[in-house]
Amino acid sequence: MYGLISKVNVVPGQRDALVAILLETTQAMPGCLSYVIATDQADADALWITEVWDTQASHKASLSLPAVQAAIAKGRAMIAGFSSRVETVPIGGHGV
């Protein structure tokens, strides 16, 4: 398995709009076992995205999906940057 945890810094006031875009595209991504979007209680302009994929190749392939490409184009201006990105190797747990 392949995991990715990212902290996304959002342009002030755009967090909820970005969440809506991300939630639209998380339904049909082959190989995606879990995709969780969470707000940060200490930072109103941040999101945490936790992903679990069957393989790293599936994650990479998802970036070419038309729906994902459209979401990237639509949401790019709402993203101020990424302050944290960690690749993991999930070994199990509830929901995986």
SVG drawing of the C-alpha trace seen along z (x, -y; Angstrom):
<svg xmlns="http://www.w3.org/2000/svg" viewBox="-19 -35 26 39">
<polyline fill="none" stroke="black" stroke-width="0.4" points="0.0,0.0 1.0,-3.6 0.0,-6.5 0.2,-10.2 -0.5,-12.9 -0.5,-16.5 -1.1,-19.8 -2.6,-22.2 -2.4,-26.0 -5.4,-27.6 -5.9,-31.2 -7.8,-33.0 -11.5,-32.6 -11.3,-29.8 -11.1,-26.7 -14.8,-25.7 -14.8,-26.2 -11.6,-24.1 -13.2,-21.4 -16.2,-21.3 -14.0,-20.8 -12.0,-18.1 -15.1,-16.2 -16.5,-16.2 -13.5,-14.3 -12.9,-11.7 -15.6,-9.2 -14.1,-7.3 -10.4,-7.0 -9.2,-3.4 -6.9,-2.0 -7.9,-4.6 -8.8,-2.9 -9.2,-6.0 -9.2,-9.8 -10.0,-11.9 -10.1,-15.7 -10.0,-17.4 -9.9,-20.9 -7.1,-22.0 -8.5,-23.2 -5.5,-25.5 -5.4,-27.0 -8.6,-28.2 -6.7,-28.3 -5.4,-24.8 -6.6,-21.3 -5.1,-17.9 -5.5,-15.3 -4.9,-11.7 -4.8,-9.2 -4.4,-5.4 -3.8,-3.8 -3.3,-0.2 0.0,-1.2 2.0,-4.3 1.4,-3.8 -2.4,-4.0 -1.9,-7.4 0.3,-8.6 -2.2,-7.4 -5.1,-9.2 -3.4,-12.5 -4.2,-12.0 -7.9,-11.3 -10.0,-14.0 -12.0,-14.7 -8.8,-15.1 -7.2,-17.3 -10.4,-19.5 -10.3,-19.7 -6.7,-20.8 -7.4,-23.5 -10.4,-24.7 -8.8,-24.7 -5.2,-25.7 -5.8,-29.4 -7.3,-28.6 -4.1,-26.8 -1.4,-29.0 1.0,-26.1 1.9,-22.9 3.6,-23.1 3.9,-19.4 3.9,-16.2 4.7,-12.8 4.7,-9.5 3.8,-6.5 3.4,-2.7 0.0,-1.9 0.0,1.5 -3.7,1.8 -6.3,0.5 -10.0,-0.4 -11.2,-1.5 -8.2,-0.1"/>
</svg>
